[in-house]
Amino acid sequence: MSSSLDLLGLTVAALLGPQATADPPFYATDAGAGVASPGDWPTQQDQYPRIKVFVFGETKTSGGRGGINFTVVTTIRVIGEVSKPVQINDGGAGAAMAALGALNAQIECAVINSYPLTGQLQQFPSIRSQLAFNADGATHLAGIHIDIDMEHFQSEEDFAPIASSDLNELDFASTAAPPTGFIVNLNP
């Protein structure tokens, strides 16, 4: 059973890395422990590099009539942000671009190589990235949006069970003339 929120949690764990709780910790990306999902996003400007992760969307395609099953594509958006100070001859912009390129590669490797995550998926249908840079002020900021599509399967087990009561008795009464019928008690 995989839901989009399950995949979000596994993606955050992959970006932190399997050694994140070791002593000393070893993280999967340069963002270190600066990986956040909705509800714990940092707001301080001095916490770079950092990664934000959330469920961007979900598409369910029916497997056809006759049963409850869906091929689900969950899009997880990973936002990576870096900052480098201004340098002579625009060296800060180059440093920000290099740091962003390294962070992008680390994010992709951490997610794609995460066995707990990939074990829940059928495939990664696509990964799309958009880069952005800002050179205003005393620092060069660079960011990337990485949309990672994750295909997985959901069936009737993944949905809430239908409320029902225990079957204790069957009553086969007929409305035919003359009336006939019988009762079967299922509790001996």
Backbone torsions as a table, in degrees:
resi	resn	phi	psi	omega
1	MET	NA	124.7	178.4
2	SER	-131.6	127.5	171.7
3	SER	-114.3	167.6	179.6
4	SER	-61.1	-35.6	179.1
5	LEU	-70.5	-33.6	173.9
6	ASP	-61.3	-45.4	-179.7
7	LEU	-64.9	-35.6	176.5
8	LEU	-61.2	-47.7	179.4
9	GLY	-61.5	-41.3	178.5
10	LEU	-67.5	-33.9	177.5
11	THR	-67.6	-43.8	177.5
12	VAL	-60.6	-44.3	178.9
13	ALA	-62.0	-39.5	178.7
14	ALA	-65.1	-39.0	-179.2
15	LEU	-71.7	-29.1	173.8
16	LEU	-73.6	-40.6	179.4
17	GLY	102.5	152.1	-177.4
18	PRO	-67.9	-18.2	-179.1
19	GLN	-99.3	13.2	-175.5
20	ALA	-64.5	-24.9	-179.0
21	THR	-100.1	4.8	178.6
22	ALA	-70.8	169.3	177.8
23	ASP	-123.2	103.6	2.1
24	PRO	-78.4	156.5	-178.3
25	PRO	-71.4	149.5	173.6
26	PHE	-127.7	120.2	-174.3
27	TYR	-101.8	158.3	-177.5
28	ALA	-79.1	-21.1	-178.0
29	THR	-135.0	168.5	176.8
30	ASP	-65.7	-16.3	178.5
31	ALA	-71.8	-14.8	178.3
32	GLY	58.8	-128.0	179.4
33	ALA	-79.2	-1.2	-178.3
34	GLY	-80.2	46.8	175.7
35	VAL	-110.1	123.5	-174.4
36	ALA	-132.3	148.1	172.9
37	SER	-119.0	171.1	-176.0
38	PRO	-50.1	137.5	-179.7
39	GLY	103.0	-21.4	178.1
40	ASP	-134.0	30.5	-179.4
41	TRP	-70.6	133.1	178.7
42	PRO	-71.2	149.0	179.0
43	THR	-118.0	-10.0	179.5
44	GLN	-76.6	139.4	-177.5
45	GLN	-75.7	-13.5	-175.1
46	ASP	-96.7	18.7	-177.0
47	GLN	-106.3	48.5	179.2
48	TYR	-102.3	151.6	-9.9
49	PRO	-70.8	157.3	178.7
50	ARG	-147.3	159.3	-179.2
51	ILE	-131.7	133.7	175.0
52	LYS	-117.4	138.9	-174.9
53	VAL	-133.7	134.2	174.8
54	PHE	-156.2	162.9	175.9
55	VAL	-77.8	118.0	-177.2
56	PHE	-89.0	-32.3	-179.2
57	GLY	-176.2	170.9	-178.6
58	GLU	-151.4	136.5	176.5
59	THR	-127.4	127.7	177.9
60	LYS	-113.1	128.1	177.4
61	THR	-114.8	125.0	-177.6
62	SER	-62.2	145.0	174.7
63	GLY	-82.4	-0.6	178.7
64	GLY	117.9	175.1	179.9
65	ARG	-72.5	156.6	174.3
66	GLY	102.7	-7.6	179.4
67	GLY	-170.6	166.8	178.3
68	ILE	-99.3	104.0	173.8
69	ASN	-155.6	143.4	-176.2
70	PHE	-136.0	142.9	163.0
71	THR	-92.6	120.7	-173.9
72	VAL	-112.0	132.4	172.2
73	VAL	-113.8	111.4	176.8
74	THR	-97.9	130.7	176.6
75	THR	-102.9	115.6	175.5
76	ILE	-98.6	125.2	176.9
77	ARG	-98.0	126.6	176.2
78	VAL	-113.0	123.1	178.9
79	ILE	-110.1	116.8	177.0
80	GLY	-105.4	136.3	-178.6
81	GLU	-133.5	135.9	176.0
82	VAL	-131.1	162.5	178.7
83	SER	-144.4	137.4	176.3
84	LYS	-135.7	143.2	-179.7
85	PRO	-69.4	155.4	177.1
86	VAL	-63.8	138.2	178.1
87	GLN	-131.0	167.3	178.2
88	ILE	-64.1	144.8	178.5
89	ASN	57.6	36.6	176.4
90	ASP	60.9	27.1	178.8
91	GLY	-63.6	-28.8	178.7
92	GLY	-66.3	-37.3	178.5
93	ALA	-65.6	-43.0	177.3
94	GLY	-63.5	-39.9	178.5
95	ALA	-66.0	-38.5	178.1
96	ALA	-66.4	-41.4	178.4
97	MET	-63.8	-42.3	179.0
98	ALA	-64.9	-42.6	179.1
99	ALA	-64.7	-38.2	179.0
100	LEU	-68.3	-40.1	176.5
101	GLY	-61.0	-42.4	178.4
102	ALA	-65.7	-42.8	179.7
103	LEU	-64.0	-40.4	177.6
104	ASN	-58.4	-48.6	-179.9
105	ALA	-63.2	-40.0	179.3
106	GLN	-65.0	-40.4	179.4
107	ILE	-62.8	-49.9	-178.8
108	GLU	-61.0	-44.6	-179.9
109	CYS	-64.4	-42.3	-178.8
110	ALA	-62.7	-42.5	-178.0
111	VAL	-73.6	-49.7	-175.8
112	ILE	-66.6	-31.7	-177.8
113	ASN	-92.7	7.5	-179.8
114	SER	-82.6	107.7	-179.9
115	TYR	-63.2	-42.9	177.9
116	PRO	-58.0	-34.2	178.8
117	LEU	-76.9	-52.6	-176.2
118	THR	-65.5	-23.5	176.3
119	GLY	-66.8	-18.1	178.6
120	GLN	-94.8	-5.6	-171.1
121	LEU	-111.8	157.1	169.4
122	GLN	-88.2	-38.5	179.0
123	GLN	-171.6	169.7	167.5
124	PHE	-102.4	96.5	-176.4
125	PRO	-62.4	-33.1	178.5
126	SER	-165.2	157.3	173.3
127	ILE	-134.4	124.3	-178.9
128	ARG	-120.3	140.3	-178.5
129	SER	-129.3	145.1	173.8
130	GLN	-133.3	130.0	-178.8
131	LEU	-102.6	151.4	175.5
132	ALA	-146.4	142.6	179.7
133	PHE	-132.0	148.9	175.8
134	ASN	-140.9	121.7	-178.4
135	ALA	-107.7	14.0	179.8
136	ASP	-77.9	141.8	174.5
137	GLY	88.8	-161.7	-174.2
138	ALA	-84.2	-5.1	179.8
139	THR	-134.9	154.2	172.4
140	HIS	-97.5	122.8	178.2
141	LEU	-105.7	139.5	176.9
142	ALA	-137.8	141.7	-179.2
143	GLY	-143.4	158.9	178.8
144	ILE	-139.1	137.0	170.5
145	HIS	-104.4	121.8	177.4
146	ILE	-116.5	115.3	176.4
147	ASP	-98.6	114.3	-177.4
148	ILE	-108.1	114.3	176.8
149	ASP	-84.5	130.2	-179.0
150	MET	-124.3	115.6	-178.3
151	GLU	-93.4	129.6	177.2
152	HIS	-145.2	174.0	-173.2
153	PHE	-116.5	139.1	173.4
154	GLN	-128.4	138.6	177.3
155	SER	-128.6	-170.3	-175.3
156	GLU	-58.6	-25.3	178.4
157	GLU	-66.2	-21.6	-177.1
158	ASP	-84.4	-3.7	-177.4
159	PHE	-114.5	157.4	-177.1
160	ALA	-57.4	137.3	178.4
161	PRO	-67.1	151.9	177.3
162	ILE	-76.9	129.7	-179.7
163	ALA	-64.7	132.8	178.9
164	SER	-148.2	164.1	176.9
165	SER	-111.3	161.3	179.2
166	ASP	-64.7	142.7	177.4
167	LEU	-89.3	113.5	-177.5
168	ASN	-108.4	-23.9	-173.4
169	GLU	-152.7	142.0	173.0
170	LEU	-112.5	131.7	-179.2
171	ASP	-121.1	109.1	179.5
172	PHE	-102.2	85.1	179.1
173	ALA	-102.1	140.2	-179.0
174	SER	-110.6	145.2	176.9
175	THR	-98.8	6.4	179.5
176	ALA	-71.6	159.6	177.9
177	ALA	-101.5	129.7	-9.6
178	PRO	-71.6	147.9	-178.9
179	PRO	-60.6	136.4	175.5
180	THR	-133.9	165.7	177.3
181	GLY	162.4	173.0	176.3
182	PHE	-154.6	161.9	-179.8
183	ILE	-122.7	133.6	177.7
184	VAL	-112.7	121.2	177.8
185	ASN	-90.4	121.0	-176.9
186	LEU	-90.1	-5.6	177.3
187	ASN	-107.4	100.4	-177.3
188	PRO	-68.1	NA	NA
